[in-house]
Each structure stands twice: as C-alpha cells, then as structure tokens.
Amino acid sequence: MKIVLNGENHEIPETCTAAALVEQLQLGGKRIAMEVNMEIVPRSEYASYPLNAGDRVEIVHAIGGG
C-alpha cells in the first residue's frame, strides 16, 4: 500500500506498523520522532500502531546540541 513519507510516496506492506516501518527504513535504535496524519505517535505505541493506505507520515531525527 502507499503512504506519503516525508513528502514522498512510499510503498509499504499491507499490514505494516509504525515499528515495522522504522525497521524497514533501518532507523531502529536511532533517536527519531514520528507523526502520522499530524499526530505524534509515542514510541511506546510503535509496535501496535497500524499504518493505513494514504497516511501522511513524517519522521525526524532528534539532534542533540549544546
């Protein structure tokens, strides 16, 4: 199915969760934040959060500074 990931069309499996998308993008273990349809998805919900066709997903990397 198709989603919009960071402004670009992206193909994912039909039964894809937020956690599966993170792994597919090889972002596991990295400090990221995810928003789906303009709502923040808590990291604790990634494994059970289903993605649907047409979802607009934004993933950003957290960068520390000082």
PQR file with spaces between the fields and no chain letter, atoms N, CA, C, O and H, PARSE charges and radii, in Angstrom:
ATOM       1  N    MET     1       0.850   -1.172    0.000 -0.4000 1.5000
ATOM       2  CA   MET     1       0.000    0.000    0.000 -0.0000 2.0000
ATOM       3  C    MET     1       0.895    1.235    0.000  0.5500 1.7000
ATOM       4  O    MET     1       2.080    1.160    0.322 -0.5500 1.4000
ATOM       5  N    LYS     2       0.318    2.349   -0.360 -0.4000 1.5000
ATOM       6  CA   LYS     2       1.100    3.577   -0.465 -0.0000 2.0000
ATOM       7  C    LYS     2       0.794    4.526    0.689  0.5500 1.7000
ATOM       8  O    LYS     2      -0.357    4.714    1.083 -0.5500 1.4000
ATOM       9  H    LYS     2      -0.646    2.410   -0.622  0.4000 1.0000
ATOM      10  N    ILE     3       1.863    5.116    1.214 -0.4000 1.5000
ATOM      11  CA   ILE     3       1.772    6.182    2.194 -0.0000 2.0000
ATOM      12  C    ILE     3       2.599    7.344    1.661  0.5500 1.7000
ATOM      13  O    ILE     3       3.332    7.198    0.684 -0.5500 1.4000
ATOM      14  H    ILE     3       2.798    4.964    0.893  0.4000 1.0000
ATOM      15  N    VAL     4       2.478    8.483    2.302 -0.4000 1.5000
ATOM      16  CA   VAL     4       3.343    9.616    1.990 -0.0000 2.0000
ATOM      17  C    VAL     4       4.317    9.742    3.153  0.5500 1.7000
ATOM      18  O    VAL     4       3.917   10.026    4.282 -0.5500 1.4000
ATOM      19  H    VAL     4       1.882    8.601    3.097  0.4000 1.0000
ATOM      20  N    LEU     5       5.590    9.531    2.869 -0.4000 1.5000
ATOM      21  CA   LEU     5       6.632    9.545    3.891 -0.0000 2.0000
ATOM      22  C    LEU     5       7.536   10.746    3.659  0.5500 1.7000
ATOM      23  O    LEU     5       8.221   10.833    2.640 -0.5500 1.4000
ATOM      24  H    LEU     5       5.914    9.300    1.951  0.4000 1.0000
ATOM      25  N    ASN     6       7.529   11.656    4.601 -0.4000 1.5000
ATOM      26  CA   ASN     6       8.325   12.883    4.490 -0.0000 2.0000
ATOM      27  C    ASN     6       8.125   13.558    3.139  0.5500 1.7000
ATOM      28  O    ASN     6       9.079   14.019    2.513 -0.5500 1.4000
ATOM      29  H    ASN     6       6.972   11.585    5.428  0.4000 1.0000
ATOM      30  N    GLY     7       6.863   13.610    2.698 -0.4000 1.5000
ATOM      31  CA   GLY     7       6.510   14.327    1.484 -0.0000 2.0000
ATOM      32  C    GLY     7       6.643   13.549    0.192  0.5500 1.7000
ATOM      33  O    GLY     7       6.355   14.091   -0.876 -0.5500 1.4000
ATOM      34  H    GLY     7       6.087   13.236    3.207  0.4000 1.0000
ATOM      35  N    GLU     8       7.076   12.279    0.251 -0.4000 1.5000
ATOM      36  CA   GLU     8       7.247   11.474   -0.957 -0.0000 2.0000
ATOM      37  C    GLU     8       6.450   10.178   -0.848  0.5500 1.7000
ATOM      38  O    GLU     8       6.321    9.606    0.234 -0.5500 1.4000
ATOM      39  H    GLU     8       7.311   11.839    1.118  0.4000 1.0000
ATOM      40  N    ASN     9       5.921    9.723   -1.977 -0.4000 1.5000
ATOM      41  CA   ASN     9       5.192    8.454   -1.998 -0.0000 2.0000
ATOM      42  C    ASN     9       6.132    7.322   -1.613  0.5500 1.7000
ATOM      43  O    ASN     9       7.294    7.296   -2.020 -0.5500 1.4000
ATOM      44  H    ASN     9       6.026   10.188   -2.856  0.4000 1.0000
ATOM      45  N    HIS    10       5.616    6.392   -0.827 -0.4000 1.5000
ATOM      46  CA   HIS    10       6.431    5.279   -0.338 -0.0000 2.0000
ATOM      47  C    HIS    10       5.539    4.046   -0.265  0.5500 1.7000
ATOM      48  O    HIS    10       4.405    4.126    0.207 -0.5500 1.4000
ATOM      49  H    HIS    10       4.673    6.414   -0.497  0.4000 1.0000
ATOM      50  N    GLU    11       6.036    2.927   -0.721 -0.4000 1.5000
ATOM      51  CA   GLU    11       5.295    1.661   -0.719 -0.0000 2.0000
ATOM      52  C    GLU    11       5.678    0.856    0.522  0.5500 1.7000
ATOM      53  O    GLU    11       6.859    0.672    0.816 -0.5500 1.4000
ATOM      54  H    GLU    11       6.957    2.862   -1.104  0.4000 1.0000
ATOM      55  N    ILE    12       4.652    0.374    1.251 -0.4000 1.5000
ATOM      56  CA   ILE    12       4.882   -0.469    2.428 -0.0000 2.0000
ATOM      57  C    ILE    12       3.964   -1.685    2.347  0.5500 1.7000
ATOM      58  O    ILE    12       2.987   -1.666    1.599 -0.5500 1.4000
ATOM      59  H    ILE    12       3.692    0.524    1.012  0.4000 1.0000
ATOM      60  N    PRO    13       4.262   -2.754    3.111 -0.5600 1.5000
ATOM      61  CA   PRO    13       3.381   -3.923    3.124  0.2800 2.0000
ATOM      62  C    PRO    13       1.991   -3.566    3.650  0.5500 1.7000
ATOM      63  O    PRO    13       1.831   -2.595    4.389 -0.5500 1.4000
ATOM      64  N    GLU    14       0.999   -4.348    3.271 -0.4000 1.5000
ATOM      65  CA   GLU    14      -0.396   -4.096    3.662 -0.0000 2.0000
ATOM      66  C    GLU    14      -0.595   -4.039    5.166  0.5500 1.7000
ATOM      67  O    GLU    14      -1.357   -3.199    5.644 -0.5500 1.4000
ATOM      68  H    GLU    14       1.128   -5.137    2.671  0.4000 1.0000
ATOM      69  N    THR    15       0.052   -4.890    5.916 -0.4000 1.5000
ATOM      70  CA   THR    15      -0.103   -4.909    7.372 -0.0000 2.0000
ATOM      71  C    THR    15       1.179   -4.395    8.011  0.5500 1.7000
ATOM      72  O    THR    15       1.949   -5.163    8.587 -0.5500 1.4000
ATOM      73  H    THR    15       0.671   -5.573    5.528  0.4000 1.0000
ATOM      74  N    CYS    16       1.397   -3.114    7.905 -0.4000 1.5000
ATOM      75  CA   CYS    16       2.627   -2.502    8.408 -0.0000 2.0000
ATOM      76  C    CYS    16       2.312   -1.649    9.633  0.5500 1.7000
ATOM      77  O    CYS    16       1.357   -0.873    9.645 -0.5500 1.4000
ATOM      78  H    CYS    16       0.772   -2.489    7.437  0.4000 1.0000
ATOM      79  N    THR    17       3.138   -1.814   10.659 -0.4000 1.5000
ATOM      80  CA   THR    17       3.015   -0.982   11.852 -0.0000 2.0000
ATOM      81  C    THR    17       4.084    0.101   11.808  0.5500 1.7000
ATOM      82  O    THR    17       4.990    0.068   10.975 -0.5500 1.4000
ATOM      83  H    THR    17       3.914   -2.445   10.650  0.4000 1.0000
ATOM      84  N    ALA    18       3.966    1.049   12.709 -0.4000 1.5000
ATOM      85  CA   ALA    18       4.990    2.088   12.808 -0.0000 2.0000
ATOM      86  C    ALA    18       6.356    1.464   13.097  0.5500 1.7000
ATOM      87  O    ALA    18       7.365    1.903   12.546 -0.5500 1.4000
ATOM      88  H    ALA    18       3.231    1.075   13.386  0.4000 1.0000
ATOM      89  N    ALA    19       6.394    0.437   13.962 -0.4000 1.5000
ATOM      90  CA   ALA    19       7.657   -0.236   14.284 -0.0000 2.0000
ATOM      91  C    ALA    19       8.246   -0.918   13.057  0.5500 1.7000
ATOM      92  O    ALA    19       9.457   -0.863   12.839 -0.5500 1.4000
ATOM      93  H    ALA    19       5.574    0.080   14.410  0.4000 1.0000
ATOM      94  N    ALA    20       7.404   -1.559   12.254 -0.4000 1.5000
ATOM      95  CA   ALA    20       7.888   -2.224   11.039 -0.0000 2.0000
ATOM      96  C    ALA    20       8.448   -1.212   10.049  0.5500 1.7000
ATOM      97  O    ALA    20       9.441   -1.487    9.375 -0.5500 1.4000
ATOM      98  H    ALA    20       6.421   -1.603   12.431  0.4000 1.0000
ATOM      99  N    LEU    21       7.819   -0.048    9.957 -0.4000 1.5000
ATOM     100  CA   LEU    21       8.329    0.994    9.070 -0.0000 2.0000
ATOM     101  C    LEU    21       9.697    1.479    9.539  0.5500 1.7000
ATOM     102  O    LEU    21      10.595    1.680    8.722 -0.5500 1.4000
ATOM     103  H    LEU    21       7.012    0.175   10.504  0.4000 1.0000
ATOM     104  N    VAL    22       9.862    1.667   10.836 -0.4000 1.5000
ATOM     105  CA   VAL    22      11.156    2.085   11.387 -0.0000 2.0000
ATOM     106  C    VAL    22      12.232    1.071   11.026  0.5500 1.7000
ATOM     107  O    VAL    22      13.334    1.449   10.629 -0.5500 1.4000
ATOM     108  H    VAL    22       9.132    1.504   11.500  0.4000 1.0000
ATOM     109  N    GLU    23      11.919   -0.214   11.161 -0.4000 1.5000
ATOM     110  CA   GLU    23      12.891   -1.255   10.814 -0.0000 2.0000
ATOM     111  C    GLU    23      13.161   -1.271    9.309  0.5500 1.7000
ATOM     112  O    GLU    23      14.309   -1.411    8.887 -0.5500 1.4000
ATOM     113  H    GLU    23      11.024   -0.521   11.483  0.4000 1.0000
ATOM     114  N    GLN    24      12.118   -1.130    8.506 -0.4000 1.5000
ATOM     115  CA   GLN    24      12.273   -1.120    7.045 -0.0000 2.0000
ATOM     116  C    GLN    24      13.201    0.010    6.615  0.5500 1.7000
ATOM     117  O    GLN    24      13.970   -0.138    5.665 -0.5500 1.4000
ATOM     118  H    GLN    24      11.186   -1.016    8.849  0.4000 1.0000
ATOM     119  N    LEU    25      13.127    1.128    7.309 -0.4000 1.5000
ATOM     120  CA   LEU    25      13.956    2.285    6.979 -0.0000 2.0000
ATOM     121  C    LEU    25      15.323    2.232    7.662  0.5500 1.7000
ATOM     122  O    LEU    25      16.123    3.158    7.529 -0.5500 1.4000
ATOM     123  H    LEU    25      12.502    1.248    8.080  0.4000 1.0000
ATOM     124  N    GLN    26      15.585    1.158    8.387 -0.4000 1.5000
ATOM     125  CA   GLN    26      16.831    0.944    9.122 -0.0000 2.0000
ATOM     126  C    GLN    26      17.113    2.078   10.109  0.5500 1.7000
ATOM     127  O    GLN    26      18.232    2.581   10.208 -0.5500 1.4000
ATOM     128  H    GLN    26      14.936    0.405    8.495  0.4000 1.0000
ATOM     129  N    LEU    27      16.064    2.462   10.830 -0.4000 1.5000
ATOM     130  CA   LEU    27      16.187    3.524   11.823 -0.0000 2.0000
ATOM     131  C    LEU    27      16.075    3.004   13.250  0.5500 1.7000
ATOM     132  O    LEU    27      16.017    3.792   14.193 -0.5500 1.4000
ATOM     133  H    LEU    27      15.155    2.053   10.749  0.4000 1.0000
ATOM     134  N    GLY    28      16.044    1.680   13.416 -0.4000 1.5000
ATOM     135  CA   GLY    28      15.952    1.088   14.741 -0.0000 2.0000
ATOM     136  C    GLY    28      17.111    1.525   15.617  0.5500 1.7000
ATOM     137  O    GLY    28      18.261    1.518   15.179 -0.5500 1.4000
ATOM     138  H    GLY    28      16.090    1.039   12.649  0.4000 1.0000
ATOM     139  N    GLY    29      16.816    1.905   16.850 -0.4000 1.5000
ATOM     140  CA   GLY    29      17.853    2.323   17.789 -0.0000 2.0000
ATOM     141  C    GLY    29      18.266    3.776   17.648  0.5500 1.7000
ATOM     142  O    GLY    29      19.055    4.269   18.455 -0.5500 1.4000
ATOM     143  H    GLY    29      15.881    1.911   17.206  0.4000 1.0000
ATOM     144  N    LYS    30      17.752    4.474   16.641 -0.4000 1.5000
ATOM     145  CA   LYS    30      18.094    5.883   16.459 -0.0000 2.0000
ATOM     146  C    LYS    30      17.061    6.749   17.160  0.5500 1.7000
ATOM     147  O    LYS    30      15.925    6.328   17.382 -0.5500 1.4000
ATOM     148  H    LYS    30      17.112    4.073   15.986  0.4000 1.0000
ATOM     149  N    ARG    31      17.463    7.950   17.502 -0.4000 1.5000
ATOM     150  CA   ARG    31      16.552    8.899   18.160 -0.0000 2.0000
ATOM     151  C    ARG    31      15.718    9.583   17.088  0.5500 1.7000
ATOM     152  O    ARG    31      16.185   10.478   16.384 -0.5500 1.4000
ATOM     153  H    ARG    31      18.385    8.293   17.321  0.4000 1.0000
ATOM     154  N    ILE    32      14.469    9.137   16.984 -0.4000 1.5000
ATOM     155  CA   ILE    32      13.573    9.694   15.980 -0.0000 2.0000
ATOM     156  C    ILE    32      12.236   10.048   16.629  0.5500 1.7000
ATOM     157  O    ILE    32      11.924    9.607   17.735 -0.5500 1.4000
ATOM     158  H    ILE    32      14.090    8.410   17.557  0.4000 1.0000
ATOM     159  N    ALA    33      11.473   10.841   15.925 -0.4000 1.5000
ATOM     160  CA   ALA    33      10.095   11.125   16.303 -0.0000 2.0000
ATOM     161  C    ALA    33       9.242   10.865   15.068  0.5500 1.7000
ATOM     162  O    ALA    33       9.665   11.138   13.945 -0.5500 1.4000
ATOM     163  H    ALA    33      11.726   11.200   15.027  0.4000 1.0000
ATOM     164  N    MET    34       8.033   10.334   15.282 -0.4000 1.5000
ATOM     165  CA   MET    34       7.136   10.020   14.172 -0.0000 2.0000
ATOM     166  C    MET    34       5.793   10.697   14.381  0.5500 1.7000
ATOM     167  O    MET    34       5.236   10.715   15.478 -0.5500 1.4000
ATOM     168  H    MET    34       7.690   10.111   16.194  0.4000 1.0000
ATOM     169  N    GLU    35       5.297   11.254   13.282 -0.4000 1.5000
ATOM     170  CA   GLU    35       3.984   11.875   13.260 -0.0000 2.0000
ATOM     171  C    GLU    35       3.199   11.223   12.134  0.5500 1.7000
ATOM     172  O    GLU    35       3.708   11.090   11.021 -0.5500 1.4000
ATOM     173  H    GLU    35       5.750   11.240   12.390  0.4000 1.0000
ATOM     174  N    VAL    36       1.968   10.816   12.408 -0.4000 1.5000
ATOM     175  CA   VAL    36       1.101   10.228   11.395 -0.0000 2.0000
ATOM     176  C    VAL    36      -0.156   11.085   11.323  0.5500 1.7000
ATOM     177  O    VAL    36      -0.863   11.264   12.315 -0.5500 1.4000
ATOM     178  H    VAL    36       1.555   10.924   13.313  0.4000 1.0000
ATOM     179  N    ASN    37      -0.419   11.608   10.140 -0.4000 1.5000
ATOM     180  CA   ASN    37      -1.582   12.473    9.928 -0.0000 2.0000
ATOM     181  C    ASN    37      -1.646   13.599   10.959  0.5500 1.7000
ATOM     182  O    ASN    37      -2.697   13.891   11.529 -0.5500 1.4000
ATOM     183  H    ASN    37       0.155   11.463    9.334  0.4000 1.0000
ATOM     184  N    MET    38      -0.489   14.217   11.177 -0.4000 1.5000
ATOM     185  CA   MET    38      -0.339   15.394   12.044 -0.0000 2.0000
ATOM     186  C    MET    38      -0.527   15.093   13.529  0.5500 1.7000
ATOM     187  O    MET    38      -0.796   16.004   14.313 -0.5500 1.4000
ATOM     188  H    MET    38       0.365   13.979   10.714  0.4000 1.0000
ATOM     189  N    GLU    39      -0.387   13.815   13.929 -0.4000 1.5000
ATOM     190  CA   GLU    39      -0.450   13.450   15.347 -0.0000 2.0000
ATOM     191  C    GLU    39       0.806   12.668   15.708  0.5500 1.7000
ATOM     192  O    GLU    39       1.188   11.729   15.010 -0.5500 1.4000
ATOM     193  H    GLU    39      -0.168   13.075   13.293  0.4000 1.0000
ATOM     194  N    ILE    40       1.445   13.068   16.812 -0.4000 1.5000
ATOM     195  CA   ILE    40       2.648   12.382   17.274 -0.0000 2.0000
ATOM     196  C    ILE    40       2.283   10.963   17.715  0.5500 1.7000
ATOM     197  O    ILE    40       1.289   10.754   18.410 -0.5500 1.4000
ATOM     198  H    ILE    40       1.135   13.830   17.379  0.4000 1.0000
ATOM     199  N    VAL    41       3.094   10.002   17.304 -0.4000 1.5000
ATOM     200  CA   VAL    41       2.915    8.617   17.737 -0.0000 2.0000
ATOM     201  C    VAL    41       3.959    8.344   18.820  0.5500 1.7000
ATOM     202  O    VAL    41       5.156    8.390   18.538 -0.5500 1.4000
ATOM     203  H    VAL    41       3.902   10.171   16.739  0.4000 1.0000
ATOM     204  N    PRO    42       3.530    8.061   20.052 -0.5600 1.5000
ATOM     205  CA   PRO    42       4.503    7.754   21.103  0.2800 2.0000
ATOM     206  C    PRO    42       5.297    6.491   20.757  0.5500 1.7000
ATOM     207  O    PRO    42       4.744    5.521   20.240 -0.5500 1.4000
ATOM     208  N    ARG    43       6.574    6.519   21.044 -0.4000 1.5000
ATOM     209  CA   ARG    43       7.440    5.370   20.747 -0.0000 2.0000
ATOM     210  C    ARG    43       6.889    4.089   21.377  0.5500 1.7000
ATOM     211  O    ARG    43       7.037    3.007   20.809 -0.5500 1.4000
ATOM     212  H    ARG    43       7.023    7.307   21.465  0.4000 1.0000
ATOM     213  N    SER    44       6.262    4.206   22.534 -0.4000 1.5000
ATOM     214  CA   SER    44       5.711    3.032   23.218 -0.0000 2.0000
ATOM     215  C    SER    44       4.570    2.389   22.434  0.5500 1.7000
ATOM     216  O    SER    44       4.202    1.250   22.719 -0.5500 1.4000
ATOM     217  H    SER    44       6.142    5.085   22.996  0.4000 1.0000
ATOM     218  N    GLU    45       4.001    3.094   21.451 -0.4000 1.5000
ATOM     219  CA   GLU    45       2.896    2.561   20.658 -0.0000 2.0000
ATOM     220  C    GLU    45       3.311    2.106   19.254  0.5500 1.7000
ATOM     221  O    GLU    45       2.470    1.616   18.501 -0.5500 1.4000
ATOM     222  H    GLU    45       4.300    4.020   21.219  0.4000 1.0000
ATOM     223  N    TYR    46       4.575    2.256   18.893 -0.4000 1.5000
ATOM     224  CA   TYR    46       5.018    1.906   17.536 -0.0000 2.0000
ATOM     225  C    TYR    46       4.637    0.473   17.154  0.5500 1.7000
ATOM     226  O    TYR    46       4.148    0.239   16.049 -0.5500 1.4000
ATOM     227  H    TYR    46       5.258    2.654   19.505  0.4000 1.0000
ATOM     228  N    ALA    47       4.856   -0.485   18.058 -0.4000 1.5000
ATOM     229  CA   ALA    47       4.628   -1.902   17.733 -0.0000 2.0000
ATOM     230  C    ALA    47       3.171   -2.210   17.432  0.5500 1.7000
ATOM     231  O    ALA    47       2.878   -3.126   16.663 -0.5500 1.4000
ATOM     232  H    ALA    47       5.254   -0.295   18.955  0.4000 1.0000
ATOM     233  N    SER    48       2.255   -1.456   18.026 -0.4000 1.5000
ATOM     234  CA   SER    48       0.832   -1.745   17.836 -0.0000 2.0000
ATOM     235  C    SER    48       0.119   -0.709   16.966  0.5500 1.7000
ATOM     236  O    SER    48      -1.088   -0.811   16.751 -0.5500 1.4000
ATOM     237  H    SER    48       2.493   -0.712   18.650  0.4000 1.0000
ATOM     238  N    TYR    49       0.852    0.283   16.465 -0.4000 1.5000
ATOM     239  CA   TYR    49       0.226    1.360   15.698 -0.0000 2.0000
ATOM     240  C    TYR    49       0.166    0.981   14.220  0.5500 1.7000
ATOM     241  O    TYR    49       1.201    0.958   13.554 -0.5500 1.4000
ATOM     242  H    TYR    49       1.833    0.365   16.639  0.4000 1.0000
ATOM     243  N    PRO    50      -1.020    0.684   13.696 -0.5600 1.5000
ATOM     244  CA   PRO    50      -1.124    0.274   12.291  0.2800 2.0000
ATOM     245  C    PRO    50      -1.081    1.478   11.349  0.5500 1.7000
ATOM     246  O    PRO    50      -1.658    2.527   11.636 -0.5500 1.4000
ATOM     247  N    LEU    51      -0.399    1.311   10.236 -0.4000 1.5000
ATOM     248  CA   LEU    51      -0.404    2.332    9.195 -0.0000 2.0000
ATOM     249  C    LEU    51      -1.439    1.944    8.150  0.5500 1.7000
ATOM     250  O    LEU    51      -1.667    0.761    7.898 -0.5500 1.4000
ATOM     251  H    LEU    51       0.069    0.458   10.003  0.4000 1.0000
ATOM     252  N    ASN    52      -2.059    2.940    7.550 -0.4000 1.5000
ATOM     253  CA   ASN    52      -3.109    2.718    6.564 -0.0000 2.0000
ATOM     254  C    ASN    52      -2.757    3.404    5.250  0.5500 1.7000
ATOM     255  O    ASN    52      -1.990    4.367    5.221 -0.5500 1.4000
ATOM     256  H    ASN    52      -1.874    3.901    7.754  0.4000 1.0000
ATOM     257  N    ALA    53      -3.320    2.900    4.184 -0.4000 1.5000
ATOM     258  CA   ALA    53      -3.093    3.491    2.861 -0.0000 2.0000
ATOM     259  C    ALA    53      -3.433    4.972    2.910  0.5500 1.7000
ATOM     260  O    ALA    53      -4.468    5.364    3.449 -0.5500 1.4000
ATOM     261  H    ALA    53      -3.943    2.117    4.207  0.4000 1.0000
ATOM     262  N    GLY    54      -2.564    5.781    2.350 -0.4000 1.5000
ATOM     263  CA   GLY    54      -2.787    7.214    2.279 -0.0000 2.0000
ATOM     264  C    GLY    54      -2.322    7.995    3.494  0.5500 1.7000
ATOM     265  O    GLY    54      -2.386    9.225    3.493 -0.5500 1.4000
ATOM     266  H    GLY    54      -1.723    5.462    1.912  0.4000 1.0000
ATOM     267  N    ASP    55      -1.847    7.300    4.549 -0.4000 1.5000
ATOM     268  CA   ASP    55      -1.352    8.018    5.721 -0.0000 2.0000
ATOM     269  C    ASP    55      -0.202    8.936    5.326  0.5500 1.7000
ATOM     270  O    ASP    55       0.602    8.619    4.450 -0.5500 1.4000
ATOM     271  H    ASP    55      -1.795    6.301    4.550  0.4000 1.0000
ATOM     272  N    ARG    56      -0.149   10.081    5.997 -0.4000 1.5000
ATOM     273  CA   ARG    56       0.949   11.026    5.814 -0.0000 2.0000
ATOM     274  C    ARG    56       1.865   10.882    7.047  0.5500 1.7000
ATOM     275  O    ARG    56       1.492   11.246    8.162 -0.5500 1.4000
ATOM     276  H    ARG    56      -0.802   10.339    6.708  0.4000 1.0000
ATOM     277  N    VAL    57       3.052   10.351    6.814 -0.4000 1.5000
ATOM     278  CA   VAL    57       3.989   10.047    7.891 -0.0000 2.0000
ATOM     279  C    VAL    57       5.196   10.973    7.783  0.5500 1.7000
ATOM     280  O    VAL    57       5.788   11.131    6.715 -0.5500 1.4000
ATOM     281  H    VAL    57       3.355   10.056    5.908  0.4000 1.0000
ATOM     282  N    GLU    58       5.541   11.572    8.899 -0.4000 1.5000
ATOM     283  CA   GLU    58       6.751   12.395    8.972 -0.0000 2.0000
ATOM     284  C    GLU    58       7.652   11.770   10.025  0.5500 1.7000
ATOM     285  O    GLU    58       7.208   11.494   11.139 -0.5500 1.4000
ATOM     286  H    GLU    58       5.060   11.444    9.766  0.4000 1.0000
ATOM     287  N    ILE    59       8.908   11.547    9.680 -0.4000 1.5000
ATOM     288  CA   ILE    59       9.886   11.023   10.613 -0.0000 2.0000
ATOM     289  C    ILE    59      11.051   12.005   10.647  0.5500 1.7000
ATOM     290  O    ILE    59      11.615   12.360    9.612 -0.5500 1.4000
ATOM     291  H    ILE    59       9.268   11.771    8.774  0.4000 1.0000
ATOM     292  N    VAL    60      11.396   12.432   11.846 -0.4000 1.5000
ATOM     293  CA   VAL    60      12.529   13.347   12.001 -0.0000 2.0000
ATOM     294  C    VAL    60      13.523   12.746   12.980  0.5500 1.7000
ATOM     295  O    VAL    60      13.157   12.009   13.896 -0.5500 1.4000
ATOM     296  H    VAL    60      10.937   12.143   12.687  0.4000 1.0000
ATOM     297  N    HIS    61      14.791   13.080   12.764 -0.4000 1.5000
ATOM     298  CA   HIS    61      15.867   12.640   13.655 -0.0000 2.0000
ATOM     299  C    HIS    61      16.029   13.679   14.747  0.5500 1.7000
ATOM     300  O    HIS    61      16.062   14.878   14.469 -0.5500 1.4000
ATOM     301  H    HIS    61      15.089   13.678   12.021  0.4000 1.0000
ATOM     302  N    ALA    62      16.129   13.227   15.988 -0.4000 1.5000
ATOM     303  CA   ALA    62      16.415   14.128   17.095 -0.0000 2.0000
ATOM     304  C    ALA    62      17.920   14.373   17.125  0.5500 1.7000
ATOM     305  O    ALA    62      18.718   13.436   17.108 -0.5500 1.4000
ATOM     306  H    ALA    62      16.102   12.253   16.214  0.4000 1.0000
ATOM     307  N    ILE    63      18.286   15.637   17.171 -0.4000 1.5000
ATOM     308  CA   ILE    63      19.706   16.012   17.182 -0.0000 2.0000
ATOM     309  C    ILE    63      19.982   16.789   18.452  0.5500 1.7000
ATOM     310  O    ILE    63      19.342   17.803   18.728 -0.5500 1.4000
ATOM     311  H    ILE    63      17.638   16.398   17.185  0.4000 1.0000
ATOM     312  N    GLY    64      20.947   16.298   19.226 -0.4000 1.5000
ATOM     313  CA   GLY    64      21.304   16.977   20.448 -0.0000 2.0000
ATOM     314  C    GLY    64      22.279   18.115   20.166  0.5500 1.7000
ATOM     315  O    GLY    64      22.989   18.101   19.160 -0.5500 1.4000
ATOM     316  H    GLY    64      21.467   15.474   19.002  0.4000 1.0000
ATOM     317  N    GLY    65      22.305   19.058   21.025 -0.4000 1.5000
ATOM     318  CA   GLY    65      23.234   20.179   20.862 -0.0000 2.0000
ATOM     319  C    GLY    65      23.467   20.850   22.193  0.5500 1.7000
ATOM     320  O    GLY    65      22.888   20.476   23.214 -0.5500 1.4000
ATOM     321  H    GLY    65      21.728   19.069   21.842  0.4000 1.0000
ATOM     322  N    GLY    66      24.307   21.826   22.162 -0.4000 1.5000
ATOM     323  CA   GLY    66      24.555   22.470   23.440 -0.0000 2.0000
ATOM     324  C    GLY    66      25.081   23.834   23.321  0.5500 1.7000
ATOM     325  O    GLY    66      25.334   24.488   24.332 -0.5500 1.4000
ATOM     326  H    GLY    66      24.777   22.130   21.333  0.4000 1.0000
